Amino acid sequence: ATEDMRVAAIAETEELYTFYKSKGSGRDGSKPTVWKCHDEASAFVRDEIDTVLFDCDGVLYRTVDQCPGASECIRGLVDQDKTVLFVTNNAGVNRRELREKLVKILQIESLTTKQMISSSYSAAQFLSKELQQKKNGEGNTSSRPRVHVIGSSGLCEELSNSGFDI
């Protein structure tokens, strides 16, 4: 499975490079930067980027299989003192669960929950801000906002961690 993923990634990179080199451009006429070699991309990230966000499913892993080079890439970025964050649109996992999954798949124990940004966490942060402001505007600051969740335990945990009574 790992070799298949590597071959597919190389083929996709070739397609993107060919597309953007020949005709693809942005609205302003500019073309995105597409690097064909590891050294060019690494130099750009090293010199120009402070924070790297990784989507998880399909980028770092597929089901339970690590995508080729994922661990090495993350370790290299951490060694360069880059901020590394992990994002997912999977509301079924919370930050703790996402961290545990990534540690297991990537074999990087140093990952922290603060590096994890799941859609359940983002929703909890947004709702906390919105509902707390509404509650404070009504002059009621004595209790936690109470919500009824029809969804995953991951969402419930993130809402609870954000100050909601579930």
N, C-alpha and C positions, 0 to 999 in steps of 0.2 A: 504494500500500500504506500509506503514512504517513497519508493522509487517512482511509482505512478504519479504521486503528487508533485515530485520534483520535475518530472518530464512535462506534466501539464502546466506547471508554473513557468517553465522556460518557454513553452509554446505560446502561452498567453502573453508573456513579455515581448516576444517577437512580433506577435500580432499588433500589440499596442504601439510598439516602436515603428512598425511599418505604417500603421494608420496615421499616427501623428506626424511622421516624417513627410508623408505624401500629401495629405489634405486636411488633417484635423487641426482646427484652431479654435480658440476661444472667441467670444463676441467681439473682443477688442483687437482681434487679429493675431494675438500672441499664441504661441504654442506652448503646451506644458513641457516641462523638462522630463525627459525619459532617459535614464541612464542604461547603457547596455552592459556596463561592467561593474562589478562589485566595488572596485577601487574608487571610481567616480562618485558613486552613491555614498560610500562611506566617508569620503572627504567632505562632501557637501553636508552630511549630517553632523560630522565632527565640528565643522567650522561655522555652520549657520543655524543649527537647530538646538533648542534648549530642552524641549519636551517632546516625547514621542508617545502617541496614543495608538494602542493596538486593539483592533476589533478582535474578538476571541475566536468564535466559531468559524472555521473555514480559513482563518489566517494563522492562528497559533496551533489549532488542533482541528481534527475532523473526527467526530465521535470521540473515541478515546485515544486516537493516534495523533502524536505530535507531528506538526508539519515540519518538514526538513529545515534545519537551521534555526528554528525558533528559539531554543534555549541559548544557543551560542550568540545569536543576535542580541537578545535581552541582556545577557551577561556582559557583552561588549559595551552596550549602551550604559549600563550601570557602572562599569569600570571607567567610562569617560565622564562620570558624574552627570549624566543626563537624567531628567525626570522621566520615568516610565510609568504610564497609566494604561489600564486595561478597561475597555468599554464593551458592553454587550447590550443588545436589545432584548435579551431574555429576561422577562419579569419573573420567571419561576425561580430564579436564584437571587440570593442576597449577597452582600459583599463578602461575608464570612465564607459562604458556600463557594463562591467564585474563587476566592483565594485558595481554599482547600483543593478545588479541582485543578487550578493552575499549578499549584505546588506539586501535586501528584503527577500531572502530565509532563510538566516542564522540568521537574526535579530541581526547582529553585526555592529553597526554604526561606530565603530572605524576603520574599514577597510579603507585603502588608495589606491589611484591609483598606488602608487609606489610598492605596493605588487602584482599587477596584471601583468602577463606576457602572453599576447595572441600571437598567431602566426602572427597576423597583426602587432603588436608592434615589434616582433622579426624581421619580414621581413623589416619593416621600418628602424630599427636600422642597419641591415645588409646593406640594399641598401644605406642608408645615408653614411655609411663608404665607401662602394665601389664606389659609383658614385661621392662623394665629392673628393675622392682620384684621380679618373680619371680626374675630372674637374680641380683640383688643379695641376695635372701633365701637363695639357695642358695650364697652366698659366691663366686660367679663374676663378677668384674667386669673380667676381663682382655680380653674381646673383645666385639665388636658382636653383638647378637642376629642370628641368621641366619634368614631367612624365605624361603619359596618362594611366589611370587605368581602366581596365575592371574587375570590382569586386565590393565588398561591400562598403557601406558608412563607415563602421568601418575601413577598410583598408585605405580609402581615408583620414579619420581623422588622423590616426596614421602617414601617410606619410606627411601630412600637418604639424602636430606637430613636425615632425623630420626635417623640413626645406625644404620640396619639394613644388614646384609650381605645383598644380594639374590642 
